[in-house]
Amino acid sequence: MHTFMRNRHFLVFLSLAFCVALSIGVPGALAGGEAEGKGLHTTILIYSGKVDPHFSIIESDEIQRLKELLSKATDNGKPDGEKRVIPSILGYKGIVIMNAGDVEDFPQYVAVYKGNMEVRDKESKFMTDKDRYVERYLLDLAVAKKVLDKAYLESIFEAD
């Protein structure tokens, strides 16, 4: 009985340690995910019911190129009179970029879909990238980082 109680205390301790680890942000490390708080977390919105392909943009040349492309977009008020860019449809729905806070002079949130963009910092503004340079660049990065299949990339633009 004494061994049982010792094992029980050990299991309680182990459970408590696991809960503390979860509360301080270790889940990403336990799951083998990328470090939270670094770069631009980018998600290609494709799936419904399973995890979408995602990657981080942390290389300075990639970030600089993305900043340049974003700066060329024009303000359009709202995308086609709507209040959001990302549609509620099956299949490809666009791309979302979240700035973890360590990329200076970059918005907190960018949503991109078919040349329309929502850019958020303190407030939202809607932009147009009529040639879809931002979207194409991000999708090309996803293929280069092996999170998106090149055939799927081509199907996105063939569908238009």
N, C-alpha and C positions, 0 to 999 in steps of 0.2 A: 504494500500500500504506500509505503514511503517513496518508492521509486515512481509510482504513478503520480503522486502529488508533485514531485520534482519535475517530471515531464510535463505535467499540466501547467506549472508555473512557467516553464520554458516556452511552451506554446503560446501562453498569454503574452509573454514578453515579446516573442517573435511577431505575433499579430500586432501588438502595439507599435513595434519598430516599423513594421510595414506601413501602418496607417500614418505614422509621422513622416516617413519617406514620401508617401503620396501627397501629403499636405504641403510639403516644401518643394515640390516640383521635380521629383525624381522619375515620374512615369515615363517621360521621354527617354531618359537614360535606360530605364528598365526595358522599354520596348525597342531600344536600338534606334530611336528616332534622332533627328538632327537636334542640335542644341537650340533651346528656346532663346529668343532674345538676340539672334544674330541675323543681320541682313533683311532681305525682302522675302517673306514667305509667300510663295506663289502656288495657286491651286487652279488646275484646269477643270472646270465644272462639266463633267460628262455623265457621271453615273447617278442613279437613283437607288439608294439602298445599299451601296457599298462605297468604300473610301475612294475619293477622286485622286487622280495623279497629282502629286505636289512636289515642290522642290524649293530650295532657297537660292536666292541670288546674292552672293557675297563677294564675288570678284569685282574689284573697283572698275575695270573696263566695261563689264556688263552693266553695272549700275550707271556708269556715266553715259553709255549708249542709250539706256532706257530713259534717263533724264532728258537727253537730247531729243529723243522721239516724242516724249510727252510735251516738251516745250513747243513743238510744232503743231500740236493740236489746237483747234480753234474753239472758242466758247460758243455754245449753241443754246444756252438757256436750259432746255430740257430735251431729251431724246424723243423726237416725234410726238411731243405733247405728253409723254409719260413721266412718271415720277421716279422711275428706276431703269437701270440698264439691263440687268440680268433678267431674262424671261423665265417664266414658270412653264417649261416644256420638257419633254423627254429628249435625251441625246445631248449634244453639245450646247451649253448655255453660256459660254464665255469663260473669262479668266478673272480671278480676284487676287490682288496683291495686298498684303498686309505688311506695313513697316513695323518691325519690332521695336523701333525707336532709336536704333543706333545708326540709321542712314540719314545724314543731315540733308536738308533741302529736298526732302522727298515726302510726299503726302503720307498720311497714316493709312489710307485706304484708296485703292484704285480698282474699279470694275470695268472690264472691257468686253464688248460684244458687238461684232459686225460694224466696227467703225464708231460706235457710240461709247463714251466713257463717262463714268461718274468718278470724280476726284474729291476726296474728303480730307480736310484737315479740321479746322474749327467749324466749317460749314461745307455743304456739298455744292459742287458746281458741275455742270454737264458740259462735256467737250465732244468735238467731232474729229475723228481721224479718218477722213474719207477714203484714204488709200489703205487703211488698216495696217499701217506700219508697226504700231505698238503691238497689236495682236499677233501679227506674223512673226515679229521678233521673239515674243514670249513663247509662241508655239514652236519656233525653231530651237529655242533654248531647251524646251521640254524634250524635244527629240534628241538634241545633242547630249542632254543629261540622262538619256535613256529612261525617261518616265512616260514617254508617249511614243507610240508606233508611227513611223513615217507614213504608212498607208492610211492611218486614221487622220493624220494631219492633212493629207491630200484630199480626203473625203470631206473635210470641213469646208474647204474652199470650193470644191466641186458642187456642193449642195446649194451654193448661192445662185 
